[in-house]
């Protein structure tokens, strides 16, 4: 790699000494650095294991924190390598940042009880390969091509599988034991198979009841064992297992068909060594971070059992989020959550936020990358977000191909950043990155992402791009890059060089905050202030796609009766009333476009308008509707609006219960209505009621 140690050192404010074979001939340099006591960054991931062993063996080592970063495949092995000094400085600077703060964990315990579901011959073949580690039970779905072995080596269950749910260490399986043959009593003598005239009994010792003609020759042949009983009730049975290996076809049911099945559930054909090795490793105690945090107080899912936003439920590929409409909230099953973070990307309010790493920690990493790159003289930074699994593997393959002169490699201005999952960052972070100086934010996806993730990310990118273009930033700043091979990735990254994007004149200085809406507002404020358009050239509002978390509410004043149901439903305090007069007021900055007001409105008088208003009034309350108050016909006190009372009178005028005096009472306030009823029936004066005198003589 052609490294410019002096320029990199200036960018990092340190003096660097490059090493050519650090892991071999110059390993003592690493050992001397360990004695310095400060945290240490090693720009090599290939020999990470070797460095860890050297650290353990070095006498006098005082350094306890060693971080590793790859600068080779990510840029040092590229046709642009001579121009990659700013990028390498940025990667080294980001690697020096502290690890994310720990978060609460989800714990699993597995004793290795494995249920293998599938054809008996396939299940037995797989069981033989893991039986030394796992406690195996088989659930037969047929004999398979060869049928089961005569030797009964594992417990075998049979019948109709009813349900399969749970996760690692806690899978609950329900089945109906509808088979007349008791597999515990069966000796596999095959006498029943031999005598059955319909060939309705397979070598998994299950009877095909549709083919059976009730000759019962099998019962007579099984007299000694007594394993066949056609009168046995089909009882529902249940058992718990730690692990599931499913050998059935993918479309079989019941099973886990979601894109991200729960931990501990694996599919395969019984021959795949990788799947079987994973099963062998899933015995013991395990933990994972609670990847998301949920704040029900600002959730826009439901109010008064009316559903507004269901974005997180719709996008979750693990089916870990469900609706608790009666509680006006969603429920997150952390045992099923795989940490993709897609729910946090599409959540308009920030009720669900990514917790590991937290937003400020992730923001610090991105900001460090961009600021160091710029300080080292880099221009046109492209932030490449990719997964730490297949995305990282694809970049590594591209780097190796570039070293062999087979491909171009990662361009010098592309800054790769590995994420747990590519869907975990959304519009707030993307726009913040642009505000910090990124010319483009590119999300690299492979075949590991669920289709709904790609749709959700693209929808949010469309919103962010519309915002940027509306503010005068020309070009394409956000891109969803889909690649399955190094060739695909190389071609796409080279095409990025052909485009130019308008960016803010000055990079922003703000840091990400835990609240998504606050970060979004900080980014928007900077982008608006730095807009290439002069104030007179800017539109009053920028129209946005339907997925926007920003926008206004439109009220049909002819329909609206100012019942204020929408005010009670609004989770973001965007809709407000006025204590002094009948008014519906709106603060556009607070609106999250959840739609709860629309679904709650009894008059169908409301609609959403996705947009970003550039008017100063966006932050101030404005009146959406106002009405003349309706005064009580007895005391004159206002108790509703003219439109609402007249609408009620019109609807009830023909009702038998509201005729004559009863209809007139609808024109009175609540107090006067009570007074009028009792004064008419009991001849009690208004003054008596109003003064609260002794009214024990009143009759109901």
VENDA-V37079 format. One record per run of one state. SS is the DSSP state (@ for helix, = for strand, . for the rest). FROM is the first residue (numbers start at 1). TO is the last residue. Records with the same first field share a line. If there is no record, write none. Layout:
SS = FROM-TO, FROM-TO
This chain:
. = 1-4, 13-26, 35-39, 43-47, 58-65, 69-71, 77-80, 84-84, 96-104, 111-112, 119-119, 131-134, 141-154, 158-159, 168-169, 177-180, 182-190, 196-200, 202-206, 208-216, 222-227, 229-235, 242-242, 247-264, 268-272, 282-283, 290-291, 295-295, 299-301, 304-305, 308-310, 316-320, 328-328, 333-341, 347-351, 356-357, 376-381, 388-389, 404-413, 420-421, 425-426, 437-439, 446-450, 471-477, 483-485, 497-515, 530-534, 538-540, 544-550, 556-564, 570-574, 578-582, 587-587, 591-595, 601-605, 614-615, 620-621, 627-628, 632-637, 653-660, 666-669, 683-685, 692-700
@ = 5-12, 27-34, 48-57, 72-76, 81-83, 85-95, 120-130, 191-195, 217-221, 273-281, 296-298, 311-315, 325-327, 342-346, 359-375, 390-403, 422-424, 427-436, 451-470, 486-496, 516-529, 535-537, 565-569, 588-590, 596-600, 616-619, 642-652, 661-665, 670-682, 686-691
= = 40-42, 66-68, 105-110, 113-118, 135-140, 155-157, 160-167, 170-176, 181-181, 201-201, 207-207, 228-228, 236-241, 243-246, 265-267, 284-289, 292-294, 302-303, 306-307, 321-324, 329-332, 352-355, 358-358, 382-387, 414-419, 440-445, 478-482, 541-543, 551-555, 575-577, 583-586, 606-613, 622-626, 629-631, 638-641
